[in-house]
Amino acid sequence: MFSADDQGETGAGDGQEQARAGGDRGRTPLTGGDQGRTPVTGADGWSYLPFERDEDTREHRITLMREDGLQVAMTLPAFVEQGDELREIALLVIRARERWGELKGLGG
């Protein structure tokens, strides 16, 4: 189960995030660095925002934010939890979003 949602305007870490208590509507935030943002290793200008976890489905909701405020969100199953796996998927989503933006700018 995977979805990527383009959020328009408003990312979290090198994949070393730790779960923290809290959240609402059955979601638990997973937080990263300063102000809840953690740079995405290998993607200049992109950061993770705090992760959320749906306690009912155990899915992770991950939002990536570019330095200009563009956000892309994705939902991953609970078994995708290792930092290197999260980072690889984040990099794929970022590359796809950047490519889509370039094509869209060309009238594609």
N, C-alpha and C positions, 0 to 999 in steps of 0.2 A: 504494500500500500504506500503510494507516494504521490504527493501533489505539490506543485509549485505554483504559488499565487503571486502575481506581480502586484505590489502594494502601492506603487506610485511614490508618495513622499512620506516620509517620516524620518543582522547580524549578530553568534557569540563565540568564540575563542579559538585557541589553538587545539581545541578538542579536549581540554583537560578540565572541563567544567564539573562542578560538584553540585548535587541536588541540595536544595535548601528548603526548609519548611515554609509554608505559606501558600498563597495563591487563592483563587476564587473559582467557582463553578467547576470544581473537581480538577483544577489545573494547578500544578506545583511549578513555580518558577525555578529555573536553574540559572544561576548568575555567573557572570564573568568579571572582567576588570573594571576600570574607572567608569562610574556612572552606568554600570551594567553593560558596557560595551567592551568587547575583547577583539583585537585584530584577528582577521583570518590569515593565518600563515600561508604565504604564497599568493595572496591576492591583495596587492597594494590598494589602499583606499577603501577596503571593505572590512566590516566588523560584524560580529555576532551581537545581537541584542539578547537579553536574558531568555533562556529557553523556558518553555512551558511543557508540562507533561499532563496529559489527560489521565486522571486516576482511574477512570472507568475502562478505557481502552489501552492504557499504558503507552499511547503514542506520544512522540515528541513533536512539538510545534517549534520550529526553528526559524527565526527571522534574521536575514542578512541585510545590512544597511551599508550603502555606498556613502562616501564622504559628502556627496551632494544631497543626501537625504533620500535617495531612491531606496525602496525596500523590496525585497523578494522573500516570500515565506514558503516553507515546505513542511510537510508532515511526514514523519518517519516512524516505522514500527518500533516497538520497545526493544527488539533484539539488536537494533542498530544503535550501539551505545559506546563503542570504543572511540577514543579521540581521533585516531588515524582514519577510521571509517567515516566519521562525521565530517572530518576535514576534506577527505576525497570527494564526498558527495557535495559538500558546499562548493568546492572548486569547480565541479562539473556544472552545477546550477549557475554559478557566477559566469563561467565562460559562455554557457548557453544564453544567459540574459544579455551579456555584452554583445554577443553575435547577433541576437535578435534585434537589439537596439540599433546596431549598425545596419542591418538589412532593412529595418523599418525606415531608417533615415534615407535609404536609397530608393524608397518607394516599394520595398518588398513586403 
